[in-house]
Amino acid sequence: MNSRRDSTDGPEDVDAAFAEIAAGLAREGVGRDWPDEPDEDEAEPAPIRPEGQPAVATAEVDPDEVPDDPDDHYVPPEPPPLPALRPGTIAALAVILLGVALLIVPGLFGVSARISAPLALVVLCSGVAWLILRIRNGPPPDSGWDDGAQL
């Protein structure tokens, strides 16, 4: 049934190959049940707009005739409330604020600027590291969360 040559170095007669495929499908009976023309009761002419273009919408009112209301716009739903901060997160934020205060106002703690700058950087980095280490890598506990089917 396949008359295609194994040679790929020359042009192939595409029209002859297509005619062979179409003849093979016709011999197998493909396409016999397809009507050439639709029945008259099935064929409904598409409504024509005044510009001569076919209408796509099937609504009672043409969308082009309805004026746009500038006050009518999408209003998104209210976002869910933020979750409550856990005590470890509050402590890490307090350490970061302590580092910022130590960096800006070293006299508040009774240390010189020479000692407070490196100490403030260590405290700031510790607070940021604490927050990073507290990031969860999985679903929240007791939320009923399901990550779907896995193979």
C-alpha positions in Angstrom: 0.0 0.0 0.0 3.0 2.3 0.5 4.7 3.3 -2.7 7.0 5.8 -1.1 10.5 5.3 -2.1 13.3 5.1 0.6 15.3 7.6 -1.3 15.3 11.0 0.3 17.7 12.8 -2.1 15.2 13.7 -4.8 11.9 15.5 -5.0 8.8 13.4 -4.5 5.6 13.8 -6.5 3.4 15.1 -3.7 0.3 15.3 -5.8 0.6 11.6 -6.9 1.2 10.5 -3.2 -1.9 12.5 -2.1 -4.0 11.0 -4.8 -2.8 7.5 -3.8 -3.7 8.1 -0.1 -7.1 9.5 -1.0 -7.9 6.6 -3.3 -6.8 4.1 -0.5 -9.1 5.8 2.0 -12.0 5.8 -0.6 -11.5 2.0 -1.1 -11.7 1.5 2.7 -15.0 3.4 2.8 -13.8 6.5 4.6 -15.9 9.5 3.8 -18.9 7.7 2.4 -21.2 8.9 5.1 -20.3 12.5 4.8 -22.9 14.6 2.9 -21.6 16.7 0.1 -24.1 19.5 0.8 -26.0 20.2 4.1 -29.7 19.7 4.2 -31.8 22.7 3.5 -33.4 22.7 7.0 -30.0 22.4 8.6 -28.4 25.3 6.7 -29.3 28.6 8.3 -27.8 31.8 6.9 -25.7 33.7 9.4 -27.1 37.1 10.4 -25.4 40.0 8.6 -24.3 43.1 10.4 -24.8 46.5 8.7 -21.0 46.6 7.8 -21.5 43.4 5.8 -19.6 41.2 8.3 -21.3 38.1 9.7 -22.4 38.5 13.3 -20.7 36.2 15.9 -22.9 37.0 18.9 -26.3 35.4 19.2 -27.6 37.6 22.0 -30.8 39.4 21.8 -29.0 42.8 22.0 -26.0 43.5 19.8 -23.0 44.2 22.0 -21.9 47.0 19.7 -25.1 48.9 20.3 -24.8 48.9 24.1 -22.8 51.9 25.3 -19.8 51.2 27.5 -20.4 52.4 31.1 -17.1 53.9 32.4 -18.2 53.1 36.0 -18.8 49.5 35.2 -15.6 47.5 35.9 -14.4 44.3 37.5 -14.3 44.4 41.2 -12.1 41.6 42.6 -13.2 39.8 45.7 -11.7 40.7 49.1 -8.4 38.9 49.7 -8.3 36.4 52.6 -6.9 37.8 55.8 -3.2 37.4 56.6 -2.4 34.5 58.9 -1.4 35.3 62.5 2.4 35.5 63.1 3.9 32.7 65.1 6.0 33.4 68.1 9.3 32.4 66.3 8.5 34.8 63.5 7.9 37.6 66.0 11.1 36.9 67.8 13.1 36.9 64.5 11.5 40.3 63.5 12.4 41.7 67.0 16.1 40.6 66.5 16.1 42.4 63.1 14.7 45.6 64.7 17.3 45.3 67.5 20.0 45.1 64.8 18.6 48.2 63.0 18.4 50.1 66.3 22.0 49.1 67.2 23.2 50.3 63.8 21.4 53.6 63.9 21.5 54.6 67.6 24.5 52.8 69.2 24.5 55.2 72.2 21.1 53.8 73.2 22.8 50.6 74.3 25.9 52.2 75.7 28.4 50.9 73.1 30.8 52.8 70.8 30.2 53.1 67.1 33.3 51.0 66.5 31.8 48.0 68.2 28.1 48.6 67.4 28.5 48.5 63.6 29.9 44.9 63.4 27.6 43.8 66.2 24.6 45.3 64.5 25.5 43.5 61.2 25.8 40.2 63.0 22.5 40.7 64.8 20.7 41.7 61.5 22.2 38.7 59.6 21.1 36.4 62.5 17.5 37.7 62.3 17.3 37.3 58.6 18.8 33.8 58.8 16.3 32.9 61.5 13.5 34.0 59.2 14.9 32.1 56.2 15.3 28.9 58.3 11.7 29.2 59.4 10.3 29.0 55.8 8.3 25.9 55.5 9.1 23.6 52.6 5.8 21.7 52.5 2.1 22.1 52.9 0.7 24.0 55.9 -0.1 21.6 58.8 -3.8 20.7 59.4 -5.1 22.6 56.3 -6.4 19.6 54.4 -4.1 20.6 51.5 -3.6 18.0 48.8 -1.0 18.2 46.1 -2.9 16.0 43.7 -2.0 12.7 42.1 1.6 11.8 41.9 3.2 9.1 39.9 
